Structure formats: structure tokens, C-alpha cells
Amino acid sequence: MSDELIFYTNPMSRGQIARWMLEEVGVEYRTEVLQYGPEMKSESFLAINPMGKVPTIRHRGVVVTEAAAICAYLADAFPEAGLAPPPRERGAYYRWMFFAAGPLESATINNAFKFEVPPERESMIGYGNFEAVLDTLEAAVSASEFIAGARFSAADVYVGSHLGFGFQFGSLEKRPAFVDYWSRLENRPARLRAIAIDEELMPQSSQERE
């Protein structure tokens, strides 16, 4: 079985999160850029990811989709990178990574689409209301230097990416605690390398869509 790590992505996608994580891990990987439309929905790619979406990775015969799952998988697959706490210390690590994957992303998208949960229905939706999600995240990023404690981890890649995207697209308010937390992440060498790689791929990606 090949040990090759293949990364299926598009530079204008959540693949940017997985790219950052891959650069933090520091292992060799091969990038397959897929264009939106027929290529991403092709029979060959649907056989890998039936959702026809990126990011997706394939490693040692294992396919992993969903950006949060990819971050968690890579941290475990390459423990020498030190991007996950010891198993007995992973409470906050799992909690906040999947808080961002669930309540934060759902609440942010719904808010951007101007969808408001009726107060009497908040118990039926996973995040309750948008303000509660932001208040919870604010408390989390204020509690320690990084989201899961004193050390940077894969959870910071994922949570931090949501804040970075939120600031970029105006979908999250720039609360001082959010800005302070993001300032500790945005200039990490691995993230800057990931940005440079994706920026180089963007002209090619745009031309191929035309």
C-alpha cells in the first residue's frame, strides 16, 4: 500500500484550512487541484468523495473528508509534529475543534444569510443563537494562549481559520479577544507557506474555469 498523501483541493475553498494543516505537519504530499463544476462532480472523484467536495485527502488507503476531520487525522497520523495533546488531555482540543465545525460554522452561515432562529425554537437548533455562539467562543479564546491550552495544536488551525475567514469576509465581528487570538496565529510560517502555495494556484484555477 502506498504511503503517498494526496490532497484534493481548490485554492478558493476550505481546502485552505487543510493546506495550512499539511504545512504544519511538514510531510510531503501531492496536490490534485479540482475545478468547481463537472470536474469536482466527476465519476472518478465521486468514487473518492461522494459529496463531490474539497478538501479531501487520501493516505495509506484511507480517505478523509471534512476540514476538521482532516486536521484531526493528520495530527494523529503524524504525531512527531506535536499537533495534538496527549490523549488524556484532549478534552478542550476536541471540544473547540468540533464547536467550530458545528455551532460556529452553522451559526455564522445562517447569520450571513440573514436567517434568525425564532427564540421559541432555539432549543431545536444545535447552536441556540448567534450571540451565544460568539460569547462562548470569546470566552474560549480568552482562557489561554491557544484554544486547547498553552501549546499550539491542530484545533488552532481549524478554529483560527474560521476567525480568519470571518474577518476576511465580514461574517464575524472583530471582538478584541478574537483579534488578539488571531494575531498569535496568522503569521505562523506554515500558514504563510500555505497561502503562498494557494495564491500561486489561483490564476491557474481561474483560467481553467473560464
C-alpha positions, 0 to 999 in steps of 0.5 A, spaced: 500 500 500 502 506 498 504 511 503 503 517 498 498 523 501 494 526 496 490 532 497 484 534 493 483 541 493 481 548 490 485 554 492 478 558 493 475 553 498 476 550 505 481 546 502 485 552 505 484 550 512 487 543 510 493 546 506 495 550 512 494 543 516 499 539 511 504 545 512 504 544 519 505 537 519 511 538 514 510 531 510 510 531 503 504 530 499 501 531 492 496 536 490 490 534 485 487 541 484 479 540 482 475 545 478 468 547 481 463 544 476 463 537 472 470 536 474 469 536 482 462 532 480 466 527 476 465 519 476 472 518 478 472 523 484 465 521 486 468 514 487 473 518 492 468 523 495 461 522 494 459 529 496 463 531 490 467 536 495 474 539 497 478 538 501 479 531 501 485 527 502 487 520 501 493 516 505 495 509 506 488 507 503 484 511 507 480 517 505 478 523 509 473 528 508 471 534 512 476 540 514 476 538 521 476 531 520 482 532 516 486 536 521 484 531 526 487 525 522 493 528 520 495 530 527 494 523 529 497 520 523 503 524 524 504 525 531 512 527 531 509 534 529 506 535 536 499 537 533 495 534 538 495 533 546 496 527 549 490 523 549 488 524 556 488 531 555 484 532 549 478 534 552 478 542 550 482 540 543 476 536 541 471 540 544 473 547 540 475 543 534 468 540 533 464 547 536 467 550 530 465 545 525 458 545 528 455 551 532 460 556 529 460 554 522 452 553 522 451 559 526 455 564 522 452 561 515 445 562 517 447 569 520 450 571 513 444 569 510 440 573 514 436 567 517 434 568 525 432 562 529 425 564 532 427 564 540 421 559 541 425 554 537 432 555 539 432 549 543 431 545 536 437 548 533 444 545 535 447 552 536 441 556 540 443 563 537 448 567 534 450 571 540 451 565 544 455 562 539 460 568 539 460 569 547 462 562 548 467 562 543 470 569 546 470 566 552 474 560 549 479 564 546 480 568 552 482 562 557 489 561 554 494 562 549 491 557 544 484 554 544 486 547 547 491 550 552 498 553 552 501 549 546 499 550 539 495 544 536 491 542 530 484 545 533 488 552 532 488 551 525 481 549 524 478 554 529 483 560 527 481 559 520 474 560 521 476 567 525 480 568 519 475 567 514 470 571 518 474 577 518 476 576 511 469 576 509 465 580 514 461 574 517 464 575 524 465 581 528 472 583 530 471 582 538 478 584 541 479 577 544 478 574 537 483 579 534 488 578 539 487 570 538 488 571 531 494 575 531 498 569 535 496 565 529 496 568 522 503 569 521 505 562 523 510 560 517 506 554 515 500 558 514 504 563 510 507 557 506 500 555 505 497 561 502 503 562 498 502 555 495 494 557 494 495 564 491 500 561 486 494 556 484 489 561 483 490 564 476 491 557 474 484 555 477 481 561 474 483 560 467 481 553 467 474 555 469 473 560 464 
